[in-house]
Amino acid sequence: MTSIIIRIIFGLFVWLVFGQILSKQLKFKRNTKTFINITCKIIGIAVVVFSIIDLVEYLLHFNEL
């Protein structure tokens, strides 16, 4: 259960913050910054979605444990 929550928090961090941090810290061209932001959003959303699926699966099978 704790690992699912940590994965959700990590996914939200990548989705909302990590792309902006990389864009500000490193000197890239404009197109590269856009690519990094879009890539981080896609990866973050994927991590959050799979974590939520695991959470729902865990909650559905909670009574069986």
RAPEMO-V836780 format. One record per residue. N is the residue number from 0. RES is the residue in three letters. PHI is phi in radians with two decimals (NA if undefined). Layout:
BEGIN
((N;RES;PHI) (N;RES;PHI))
END
This chain:
BEGIN
((0;MET;NA) (1;THR;-1.14) (2;SER;-1.14) (3;ILE;-1.15) (4;ILE;-1.15) (5;ILE;-1.13) (6;ARG;-1.14) (7;ILE;-1.14) (8;ILE;-1.12) (9;PHE;-1.09) (10;GLY;-1.09) (11;LEU;-1.14) (12;PHE;-1.09) (13;VAL;-1.12) (14;TRP;-1.15) (15;LEU;-1.74) (16;VAL;-2.10) (17;PHE;-1.06) (18;GLY;-1.10) (19;GLN;-1.22) (20;ILE;-1.11) (21;LEU;-1.10) (22;SER;-1.15) (23;LYS;-1.40) (24;GLN;-1.32) (25;LEU;-1.76) (26;LYS;-1.58) (27;PHE;-2.10) (28;LYS;-1.29) (29;ARG;-1.07) (30;ASN;-1.14) (31;THR;-1.20) (32;LYS;-1.09) (33;THR;-1.12) (34;PHE;-1.08) (35;ILE;-1.11) (36;ASN;-1.09) (37;ILE;-1.16) (38;THR;-1.10) (39;CYS;-1.12) (40;LYS;-1.14) (41;ILE;-1.13) (42;ILE;-1.13) (43;GLY;-1.10) (44;ILE;-1.12) (45;ALA;-1.10) (46;VAL;-1.11) (47;VAL;-1.13) (48;VAL;-1.10) (49;PHE;-1.16) (50;SER;-1.19) (51;ILE;-1.16) (52;ILE;-1.09) (53;ASP;-1.11) (54;LEU;-1.12) (55;VAL;-1.12) (56;GLU;-1.09) (57;TYR;-1.12) (58;LEU;-1.20) (59;LEU;-1.23) (60;HIS;-1.74) (61;PHE;-1.13) (62;ASN;-1.23) (63;GLU;-1.36) (64;LEU;-1.34))
END
